Every structure is written in C-alpha cells, then in structure tokens.
Amino acid sequence: MATYLILSSIFLAIAIAIVLLSNWRPNRVWLIGLFVLIVLTLIFDSLIILFDIVGYDINRISGIYIWEAPLEDFFYTVVAALIVPVLWHSVKAYDSKKGSGNG
C-alpha cells in the first residue's frame, strides 16, 4: 500500500486549503521558484538515493519514480512552496497592521 502517497496527499490537501483561505495567490515568480525547487529536489533526492544515504520501503511508496526519487518526495517540495509564501504574506500583513497603529 502506498502509505507515503496517502500521507503526502493529506499534507498537500491541507496546504491547498490554507492557500485558498488566505489572501495570497501564486504568481509567475512563484512558479519559477517552484520549478527551481522541483529540479533541485529531483537532483539531490536522486543522488542521496543513488548513494544509499536514504532508502524507501517499496511496499509503502507508489512505485512512480522521477529519476531515482519517488513521486512522494516532490509533494513535500510543493507543500513547502505553498505554505512559506502564505506565512510570509500573513506575517507581512500583520506587521503592516501593527505598524499602522491599528493593533
């Protein structure tokens, strides 16, 4: 059973829900950043798997690989790329309200 895929999907769904509930929306710069993060994940995850630094129980992953990295590894990258800008945007909005004397 693809345990990692199920777990990763839950976190991705939560991240998407947080984005939809926030005022932040992805833009072109974000897409470029996401692409860079995915390429870096592809390279470095594949290398650490090739060098046997990390291994996966094949019974717990989907069996779909991009180079050497299982598909599930890329979910974490996408979740981080969604959550970090939302947090940044939220803190920035909070700071601007606090600085304006409204709270």
N, C-alpha and C positions, 0 to 999 in steps of 0.2 A: 504494500500500500504506500502511496506517495505522501507520507506524513509531512515532509518538509514543504511540499507543494501546498498542502491544505493550510498549514501554519502560516506560510508566506502569503497566501491569498487572504487570510484573515487580516494580517497586518496591512496589506495593500488596500483592502476594502476600508479599513479604519482610516488610513491616510487619505484616501479619496474623499471619504465623508468629511474629514476635517477640512480639506481644501474647499469642498462645496459649501461648508458652513462659514468659511472665512471670507474676507474681502479680497484676498489675494487670488490672482489668476495667472496661469502660466503665460509667458510671452516668448518671443523669439530668442532672447538672450538665455532664458531658462532652458529652452530646447537645445541650444548649442551646448550649454553646461551639462545637461542630461546626456547628450551624445558623448561628450568627453568622458564623463563618469562611467558610462557603459563600456566604452572602449578600454578604459583603464581597468575596470573590473574584469573584462574579458582577458586582458593580458596577464594581470597579476594573479587572478584566481587560477587561471590555467597553469601558470608557472608554479604556483605553490602546490597544485595538484600533481603536476608532472614530476616535481621533485619530492613527492611523497611527504610533504610537510602536513598536508591535510588530506583526509580521505572521507568518503561517504559510504554509508551502508546502502548498497544498491536496492535493497528492499524498501527503503524509505524515501527514495527520490523518484521523480517522474520518469527518468531514463532519457530525457531530452537534453542533449548537450549542445553547447555552443563552444566550439573548440574542445577544451577539456572541462569546462565549467558547466555544472548542471544548471538548467534553466532557473531553478530556485534561487541561485546566488544573485541573479540580477534583480530579483524582487526587492532585496534589501537596498540596493542602489537606488531604485525608483522610489521606495518609501522615504529614504533619506532626502532625496532630491525634492520630494513633495513637502515633507514636514519642515525642513530647515528654512525655506523661504517663508512659509506661513508663520513660523515662530518669529523670524526676523521682522516680518511685516507687523505682527502683533505687538512686539516689543517697541518697535519704532512708533507705532500709533499710540501706544500707552505713554511713551516718553514725550511725545508731542502734546498730548492732552495734559500731562502732568506739568510740563514746562509752561503751558499757556495760562496756568492759574486755575484750571478747572478741577483740580483734584489733588 
